[in-house]
Amino acid sequence: MPTLKSVAPWYLYVIETKYKHLYTGITTDWQRRFNEHKDSSAKTAKALKGKGPLVIKLCIKLKDRRSAMQAEIWLKKQNKSRKLAIINNTSELPFEHSLVALN
């Protein structure tokens, strides 16, 4: 009988730069990834280098990598006002997720 492989959750996050730009990404460990961006380490996304202080504005938990990638693609296609409405919880996301408490 085949064994079921445990699937770790993935996270979709949105970071705001000091210029009020929004950066969207996915990861399996959102706290580690945010710290890498914030600390301007070698693993910091080029789009975020030199644009701190960075603030994490949204983090949602998704069931697997595929769901996270689809959610990321969908969110990146949205305009800034729609993204802000999602961040402010005045607009719904069209996929299954759970909100992560940031503080």
C-alpha positions, 0 to 999 in steps of 0.5 A: 500500500502506498504511503501518503506523503505529508505536504508542508504548507506554503505561504504567500506574503506581501511586503511593502517598501519605504516607497510604498511599493508592494512585493509578493512572494511565496515560501515554506517559512515566511518568517525566515524569508522576511528576515532574509529580505529585511537583513539585505542578505545575499538571498534578498530579492533584487527588487527589495535591496536598498528599499527598507525598512520593509513591512510585511503587510499580508501573509496567508497559508496555503495547502501546497506549493501549487496552490501558492504559485497559483495564488501568487500569479493571481495576486501579481495580476491585480492592480495596487488598489485591489491588493490594498483592499485585500491587505485591509481585509475589504476584498476577498481572495478567490481561493482557499487559504487561512490568514496568518497573524503577523503580530 
